[in-house]
Amino acid sequence: MSRIPLRAAASIAVLLAAACGDAPTEPAAFIVAEHARAALEVSVPLPSLAGAEAMDEVAFRSVLGDLALWLDAAEVRLASEPSSLAGLPALRAEVAAGRASLEDAARLEAAGERGAAVAALIAARAHLMRTTGLAVAERRIAAAAAAEARCGRTDGSAGAGAIIAIDRGRRLLMHARDAFADGDFERALQRAHYAEALLAGECPGTERPVEDGR
């Protein structure tokens, strides 16, 4: 699994040192990928929107700023990646949708439409959340589980080689779930990828989701 830092990207320095003008020492965003699986890891945490409906103007603008900073870092990272990286179109689409929703939130707040502004803010965070390792790993595990369910209806008549592959896929899926429960989303992505490849390969007809840009 590769984690590619932004250390060579000069434009990210503005994001990291905006507050004090000091030179940055850590990258703002990573691409976490494993064999055509990609997710974003951004050093700026996504803010919680618990109780968003009750936020005052100061809190609203603080969250708006946090999401904008996250988006800035993500967009710089994604712009530096080659288009050949599978899964990247899905990440870019979610980030673009997040940016559009965030701009809607700012516009609606300025117009005094607080309820609609909060709804747009929640939508923006949801789009960005879908790019994270947690969300991508969760989808990959679900895809592997769907493949396993199909294998459960076919492996009784499979040959010895297929049975071995299916058993290995199931063990990998179990390890993926364990890693996910431990918060190790990189490892969960890796294990789920191999599990899905084995299980779907031995059980033709398993449908793969299109949301990850495959």
MOHU-V668791 format. One record per backbone hydrogen bond with DSSP energy under -0.5 kcal/mol. NH is the residue of the N-H (numbers start at 1). CO is the residue of the C=O. Records with the same first field share a line. If there is no record, write none. Layout:
NH: CO + CO
This chain:
2: 33
4: 31
5: 3
9: 6
10: 8
12: 9
13: 10
14: 11
15: 12
16: 12
17: 13
21: 17
30: 41
31: 4
32: 30 + 39
33: 2 + 31
34: 37
38: 36
39: 32
40: 131
41: 30
43: 28
45: 43
52: 49
54: 51
55: 52
60: 56
61: 57
62: 58
63: 59
64: 60
65: 61
66: 62
67: 63
68: 64
69: 65
70: 66
71: 67
72: 68
73: 69
74: 70
75: 71
76: 72
77: 73
78: 74
79: 75
80: 76 + 77
81: 78
85: 82
86: 84
87: 213
88: 85
91: 87
92: 88
93: 89
94: 90
95: 91
96: 92
97: 93
98: 94
99: 95
100: 96
101: 97
102: 98
103: 99
104: 100
105: 101
106: 102
107: 103
108: 104
109: 105
110: 106
111: 107
112: 109
113: 108
114: 112
117: 113
118: 114
119: 115
120: 116
121: 117
122: 118
123: 119
124: 120
125: 121
126: 122
127: 123
128: 124
129: 125
130: 126
131: 128
132: 129
133: 40
136: 132
137: 133
138: 134
139: 135
140: 136
141: 137
142: 138
143: 139
144: 140
145: 141
146: 142
147: 143
148: 144
149: 145
150: 146
151: 147
152: 148
153: 150
154: 151
155: 151
157: 154
158: 155
163: 159
164: 160
165: 161
166: 162
167: 163
168: 164
169: 165
170: 166
171: 167
172: 168
173: 169
174: 170
175: 171
176: 172
177: 173
178: 174
179: 175
180: 176
181: 177
182: 178
183: 180
184: 179
185: 183
188: 184
189: 185
190: 186
191: 187
192: 188
193: 189
194: 190
195: 191
196: 192
197: 193
198: 194
199: 195
200: 196
201: 197
202: 198
203: 199
206: 203
213: 210
